[in-house]
Amino acid sequence: MSETIISVQDLSKSFGDHEVLRKIDMDVHVGEIICIVGSSGSGKSTLLRCINRLERQTSGKVMFYGKEVRDVQREINEYRSKVGMVFQSFNLFNNMTVLENCMLCTRKVLHLPKEEAFDRAITHLKAVGMAPYIHAKPSQLSGGQKQRVAIARSLCMNPEVLLFDEPTSALDPEMVGEVLNVMKQLATTGLTMVIVTHEMAFARDVSTRTIFMDGGYVAEDAPPSQLFTNPKNPRTREFLSRYLAG
């Protein structure tokens, strides 16, 4: 087993009286592609937001290379510079061009010289097929193009782990494929990825581990070859029944 990058230990999260996550234990190892699937409201996105420290867990720990990520903003900022996140709603700055969006964090957070930030942005925009649009504003782009820019922006930080929160859920059906193709290509580079997705075929074909969440719990954690053909948990079988029948 490769080295553990992120370890989630006994993590719970409540919003008022509503317990969304219940004692989650989960390790992320170097080079893994983990897809998290489950019904709406099962806690998938909340788990990802807790891992990235966008939500503060009610109890439990998030560890990065064996060290707890404490509730100290300086430590959280340093951690986030290594654990990037791609959101379903893109989160691009509408008043900036594609190029400026991709250069901003490397200039402000990593303090790269302008020329190095430019070169890094162009490299990753080329990789996602968006180099011809460097002077465009987000309002001039399709949803699929915006998401590809958002992925390039995250890659510019050279993250050790990249988290994806349902990256295709806000896209029109014809744009889903272009984003999934970029992610499939990323999966071949050795980048560690944790992906919340409802794209079952993608999870089956790309993940090295698939996690099924139900009611705030990790109900099943298995290789996709097992989870998609012979799930052990009855709730997993019920969730995948239509997919398995197909």
VENCORHU-V916157 format. One record per residue. N is the residue number from 1. RES is the residue in three letters. SS is DSSP state (helix for helix, strand for strand, loop for the rest). PSI is psi as a letter, one per 30 degrees, with the letter a starting at -180 (999 if undefined). Layout:
# VENCORHU-V916157
{{N	RES	SS	PSI} {N	RES	SS	PSI}}
This chain:
# VENCORHU-V916157
{{1	MET	loop	k} {2	SER	loop	l} {3	GLU	loop	k} {4	THR	strand	k} {5	ILE	strand	e} {6	ILE	strand	k} {7	SER	strand	k} {8	VAL	strand	k} {9	GLN	strand	j} {10	ASP	strand	h} {11	LEU	strand	k} {12	SER	strand	l} {13	LYS	strand	k} {14	SER	strand	k} {15	PHE	strand	j} {16	GLY	loop	b} {17	ASP	loop	f} {18	HIS	strand	j} {19	GLU	strand	j} {20	VAL	strand	e} {21	LEU	strand	k} {22	ARG	strand	j} {23	LYS	strand	i} {24	ILE	strand	k} {25	ASP	strand	k} {26	MET	strand	k} {27	ASP	strand	k} {28	VAL	strand	k} {29	HIS	strand	l} {30	VAL	loop	k} {31	GLY	loop	f} {32	GLU	loop	k} {33	ILE	strand	j} {34	ILE	strand	k} {35	CYS	strand	k} {36	ILE	strand	k} {37	VAL	strand	l} {38	GLY	strand	l} {39	SER	loop	l} {40	SER	loop	k} {41	GLY	loop	g} {42	SER	loop	f} {43	GLY	loop	g} {44	LYS	helix	e} {45	SER	helix	e} {46	THR	helix	e} {47	LEU	helix	e} {48	LEU	helix	e} {49	ARG	helix	e} {50	CYS	helix	e} {51	ILE	helix	e} {52	ASN	loop	f} {53	ARG	loop	g} {54	LEU	loop	f} {55	GLU	loop	k} {56	ARG	loop	k} {57	GLN	loop	l} {58	THR	loop	e} {59	SER	strand	l} {60	GLY	strand	a} {61	LYS	strand	l} {62	VAL	strand	k} {63	MET	strand	k} {64	PHE	strand	j} {65	TYR	loop	h} {66	GLY	loop	f} {67	LYS	strand	k} {68	GLU	strand	k} {69	VAL	loop	j} {70	ARG	loop	l} {71	ASP	loop	h} {72	VAL	loop	k} {73	GLN	helix	e} {74	ARG	helix	e} {75	GLU	helix	e} {76	ILE	helix	e} {77	ASN	helix	e} {78	GLU	helix	e} {79	TYR	helix	e} {80	ARG	helix	f} {81	SER	loop	f} {82	LYS	loop	f} {83	VAL	strand	j} {84	GLY	strand	l} {85	MET	strand	k} {86	VAL	strand	k} {87	PHE	loop	l} {88	GLN	loop	f} {89	SER	loop	g} {90	PHE	loop	e} {91	ASN	loop	h} {92	LEU	loop	l} {93	PHE	loop	j} {94	ASN	loop	f} {95	ASN	loop	g} {96	MET	loop	l} {97	THR	strand	l} {98	VAL	helix	e} {99	LEU	helix	e} {100	GLU	helix	e} {101	ASN	helix	e} {102	CYS	helix	f} {103	MET	helix	f} {104	LEU	helix	e} {105	CYS	helix	e} {106	THR	helix	f} {107	ARG	helix	e} {108	LYS	helix	e} {109	VAL	loop	e} {110	LEU	loop	f} {111	HIS	loop	h} {112	LEU	loop	k} {113	PRO	loop	l} {114	LYS	helix	e} {115	GLU	helix	e} {116	GLU	helix	e} {117	ALA	helix	e} {118	PHE	helix	e} {119	ASP	helix	e} {120	ARG	helix	e} {121	ALA	helix	e} {122	ILE	helix	e} {123	THR	helix	e} {124	HIS	helix	e} {125	LEU	helix	e} {126	LYS	helix	e} {127	ALA	helix	e} {128	VAL	loop	g} {129	GLY	loop	g} {130	MET	loop	g} {131	ALA	helix	e} {132	PRO	helix	f} {133	TYR	helix	g} {134	ILE	loop	f} {135	HIS	loop	g} {136	ALA	loop	l} {137	LYS	strand	l} {138	PRO	helix	e} {139	SER	helix	f} {140	GLN	helix	g} {141	LEU	loop	l} {142	SER	loop	l} {143	GLY	helix	e} {144	GLY	helix	e} {145	GLN	helix	e} {146	LYS	helix	e} {147	GLN	helix	e} {148	ARG	helix	e} {149	VAL	helix	e} {150	ALA	helix	e} {151	ILE	helix	e} {152	ALA	helix	e} {153	ARG	helix	e} {154	SER	helix	e} {155	LEU	helix	f} {156	CYS	loop	f} {157	MET	loop	f} {158	ASN	loop	h} {159	PRO	loop	l} {160	GLU	loop	f} {161	VAL	strand	k} {162	LEU	strand	k} {163	LEU	strand	k} {164	PHE	strand	k} {165	ASP	strand	j} {166	GLU	loop	i} {167	PRO	loop	f} {168	THR	loop	g} {169	SER	loop	f} {170	ALA	loop	g} {171	LEU	loop	k} {172	ASP	loop	k} {173	PRO	helix	e} {174	GLU	helix	f} {175	MET	helix	f} {176	VAL	helix	e} {177	GLY	helix	e} {178	GLU	helix	e} {179	VAL	helix	e} {180	LEU	helix	e} {181	ASN	helix	e} {182	VAL	helix	e} {183	MET	helix	e} {184	LYS	helix	e} {185	GLN	helix	e} {186	LEU	helix	e} {187	ALA	helix	f} {188	THR	loop	f} {189	THR	loop	f} {190	GLY	loop	f} {191	LEU	loop	k} {192	THR	strand	k} {193	MET	strand	k} {194	VAL	strand	k} {195	ILE	strand	j} {196	VAL	strand	k} {197	THR	loop	l} {198	HIS	loop	g} {199	GLU	loop	j} {200	MET	helix	e} {201	ALA	helix	e} {202	PHE	helix	e} {203	ALA	helix	e} {204	ARG	helix	e} {205	ASP	helix	f} {206	VAL	helix	e} {207	SER	loop	l} {208	THR	loop	f} {209	ARG	strand	k} {210	THR	strand	k} {211	ILE	strand	k} {212	PHE	strand	k} {213	MET	strand	k} {214	ASP	strand	k} {215	GLY	loop	h} {216	GLY	loop	g} {217	TYR	strand	l} {218	VAL	strand	j} {219	ALA	strand	e} {220	GLU	strand	k} {221	ASP	strand	j} {222	ALA	strand	l} {223	PRO	loop	k} {224	PRO	helix	e} {225	SER	helix	e} {226	GLN	helix	e} {227	LEU	helix	e} {228	PHE	loop	f} {229	THR	loop	e} {230	ASN	loop	i} {231	PRO	loop	k} {232	LYS	loop	e} {233	ASN	loop	k} {234	PRO	helix	e} {235	ARG	helix	e} {236	THR	helix	e} {237	ARG	helix	e} {238	GLU	helix	e} {239	PHE	helix	e} {240	LEU	loop	g} {241	SER	helix	e} {242	ARG	helix	e} {243	TYR	helix	e} {244	LEU	helix	e} {245	ALA	helix	e} {246	GLY	loop	999}}
